[in-house]
Structures are given as structure tokens and as C-alpha cells.
Amino acid sequence: MSHTRAVIKKLKVQLKNPKKDRTLSTYLFNRKKDVDNFSSVGAPIYANKHIEVILDCLVDEYNPYMVRPVYS
């Protein structure tokens, strides 16, 4: 049980401090792997949290891909 908690803690750190990936597709693929890892240890991340993590952790170089609201 303590091993599982240690793994979950490590995964949380990885999720909040992702590696800077070269492409947006690699970044998204790696975030998906992070979410899958949480599920594999019995601590699933729900869709709204998954989306929040993806958007919060995007580095500045991905700004051109961000969807910005259009005001009329």
C-alpha cells in the first residue's frame, strides 16, 4: 500500500512538471501516458482534471496552438 502511495506521489510530480517535448503531439501523447499510469495504479484522473492539466502545463512555445476566445 505504501508503495502505491509513493508511485502516485511520483506520478503527481511528473504530471505537474512535464518534460518539455519537441512537438505538441508528443506533449499530448506523454500526458495521455501519465493519465494511463494513474489508472494502472488505481488512481484514475477524470476528464476534467486531465484537460486542466494539459492546458495548465502547456509551455509558451505551444501558444500558437492555444484556442483563444473570439470576441465580436
C-alpha positions in Angstrom: 0.0 0.0 0.0 2.8 2.5 0.8 4.5 1.5 -2.4 1.3 2.5 -4.3 1.1 5.9 -2.5 4.8 6.5 -3.4 4.1 5.8 -7.0 1.0 8.0 -7.0 3.1 10.8 -5.4 5.8 10.4 -8.1 3.2 10.5 -10.9 1.6 13.7 -9.5 5.0 15.4 -9.6 5.6 14.2 -13.2 2.1 15.4 -14.1 2.7 18.9 -12.7 6.2 19.2 -14.1 6.2 17.6 -17.6 9.3 17.4 -19.7 9.5 20.0 -22.5 8.6 17.9 -25.5 9.6 19.0 -29.0 6.2 18.7 -30.6 2.6 19.3 -29.5 1.6 15.8 -30.5 4.5 14.3 -28.3 3.4 16.5 -25.4 -0.2 15.3 -25.7 0.9 11.7 -26.1 3.0 11.9 -22.9 0.2 13.5 -21.0 -2.1 10.6 -22.1 0.6 8.1 -20.8 0.6 10.0 -17.5 -3.1 9.6 -17.2 -2.9 5.9 -18.1 -0.2 5.4 -15.4 -2.6 6.8 -12.8 -5.3 4.4 -13.9 -2.9 1.5 -13.8 -2.2 2.1 -10.0 -5.9 2.5 -9.2 -6.0 6.3 -9.0 -7.7 7.4 -12.3 -7.7 11.0 -13.4 -11.1 12.2 -14.6 -11.5 14.0 -17.9 -12.0 17.5 -16.4 -8.7 17.2 -14.4 -6.9 15.7 -17.4 -7.9 18.7 -19.6 -7.0 21.1 -16.8 -3.5 19.6 -16.5 -3.0 19.7 -20.3 -3.9 23.3 -20.5 -2.1 24.4 -17.4 1.2 22.7 -18.3 1.5 23.9 -21.9 4.7 25.7 -22.3 4.9 29.1 -24.0 6.2 27.6 -27.3 2.8 26.0 -27.8 0.9 29.3 -27.6 0.1 29.4 -31.3 -1.9 26.2 -30.9 -4.0 27.5 -28.0 -7.6 28.3 -28.7 -8.4 31.8 -27.9 -11.9 33.2 -27.5 -13.2 35.3 -30.3 -15.0 38.4 -29.3 -17.3 40.1 -31.7 
